[in-house]
């Protein structure tokens, strides 16, 4: 924890170096951006920080749930925005660099809105761990001069979890990673609102049944359940309920990935 405290001090110094102006924090409802938001509020004051939650076709109902949950653990200013990104061709067709176009659009709009509200600096919760994954969206963040203090201080996602566990009483679910719905589908698969909402509803169902972390991946005419191995017994315990729920959603084939939950499966 001592080493992490040193890194946190670096984040605070970075925030102070931005001057006396107000800052906007891109708040996804995830643990990393909440961690950054908490430090920002504590460092420069609630009156100088606004969290921006951006809702798109790739947002999940659990993202909204996470935002409300964290709002009960920290007093902060919240701005909500809706952005239509799926009409972008590279985004809709889920091109391999889809994340670049998606992030570019979101942060262009967010940055413009923040500026109109008197905020010249936008922060995001990218961590040092994110550099180990294929994330073309990071290029867009760099191009738009979005500041990533956690990444700069080399704070990892695991350190974020450790800190939140020690300093707050956070339910385990809210310490799991939250990624956009587009990651549930293979590259070059055309996305539409209907299939995104179907997968959102199925994933939310698993979470309600206490099965998390979980990702519901697309397979032709069906789904592949990715979850940690300690959840396998629970999946089979309620197998009948899962089948009934998914069949009503038009899912023909339901499988479980015995390799467990992972990131970057399409890469």
C-alpha positions, 0 to 999 in steps of 0.5 A, spaced: 500 500 500 505 504 501 508 504 494 501 505 491 500 511 496 506 514 492 503 513 486 497 516 488 501 522 490 503 523 483 496 523 481 494 529 486 500 533 483 498 532 476 491 534 478 494 540 481 499 542 475 492 543 471 491 549 474 485 552 478 480 551 472 475 546 473 476 539 470 471 533 467 472 526 468 469 521 463 466 516 468 464 510 465 461 507 472 467 503 472 472 502 478 478 505 475 474 512 473 471 512 480 477 511 483 480 517 479 474 521 480 474 520 488 482 522 488 480 528 483 474 531 488 479 530 494 484 534 491 481 540 487 474 540 491 467 537 488 466 544 486 472 544 481 470 537 478 464 534 474 463 527 472 461 525 465 457 519 464 456 518 456 450 513 454 451 510 447 448 503 444 454 500 447 452 502 454 449 496 459 444 497 464 449 495 469 453 501 467 447 505 470 447 501 476 454 502 477 453 510 476 448 510 481 452 505 486 458 509 486 454 516 487 452 513 494 459 512 496 462 519 493 458 526 493 460 529 486 457 533 480 454 528 475 453 530 467 449 525 463 450 525 455 447 521 450 451 520 444 449 516 437 455 512 435 452 506 432 451 510 425 458 511 424 460 505 419 467 503 422 463 502 429 457 499 426 461 494 422 465 493 428 471 494 424 478 491 428 479 499 430 472 500 432 474 502 438 478 508 435 472 511 432 468 510 438 472 513 443 474 519 438 467 520 437 465 520 444 471 524 447 470 529 441 463 531 444 464 530 451 470 535 450 466 540 447 460 540 452 465 540 458 468 546 454 461 549 454 461 548 461 467 552 463 472 546 463 478 546 459 481 539 461 478 532 460 480 526 464 479 519 463 481 513 468 485 509 463 490 505 467 497 502 466 494 495 466 490 497 459 497 498 456 498 491 456 491 490 451 489 491 444 486 498 445 486 502 439 481 507 443 488 510 446 490 513 440 484 517 440 485 519 447 492 521 446 490 525 439 485 529 443 489 531 449 485 527 454 489 526 460 490 519 463 493 521 470 492 513 473 496 511 467 501 516 467 502 514 475 503 507 473 497 505 477 494 498 475 487 496 475 489 491 481 492 496 485 485 500 484 481 494 487 486 493 493 485 501 494 478 501 494 477 494 498 481 498 504 478 505 504 471 503 502 466 498 503 464 496 496 460 490 494 465 485 490 461 486 483 463 493 483 470 491 483 469 487 477 471 490 470 466 493 466 467 493 458 462 496 452 457 491 449 461 491 442 467 487 445 462 481 446 462 480 438 467 478 433 470 483 429 466 485 422 460 483 425 454 488 423 451 491 430 444 493 431 440 496 437 436 489 437 442 484 438 446 489 443 440 490 447 438 482 447 446 481 450 445 486 455 439 483 458 442 476 458 448 479 461 444 483 466 440 476 468 446 473 470 449 478 474 442 478 478 443 471 479 449 472 482 454 470 477 459 475 475 464 477 473 461 474 466 461 476 459 456 473 454 459 472 447 456 471 441 456 465 437 452 463 431 445 462 433 447 462 440 451 465 446 458 463 449 458 464 457 465 466 460 465 467 467 470 465 473 471 457 474 468 458 481 461 460 478 461 454 474 457 450 479 452 456 480 451 456 472 449 448 472 445 449 478 440 454 475 441 451 468 434 450 467 432 457 468 438 460 464 435 456 458 428 458 459 430 465 459 435 465 453 430 461 449 425 466 450 430 471 447 431 467 441 438 464 443 438 457 440 445 454 443 448 456 450 455 454 451 460 455 457 467 457 456 471 452 460 477 457 459 473 462 464 473 469 463 478 473 459 480 479 455 481 480 448 478 474 445 477 477 438 484 479 438 
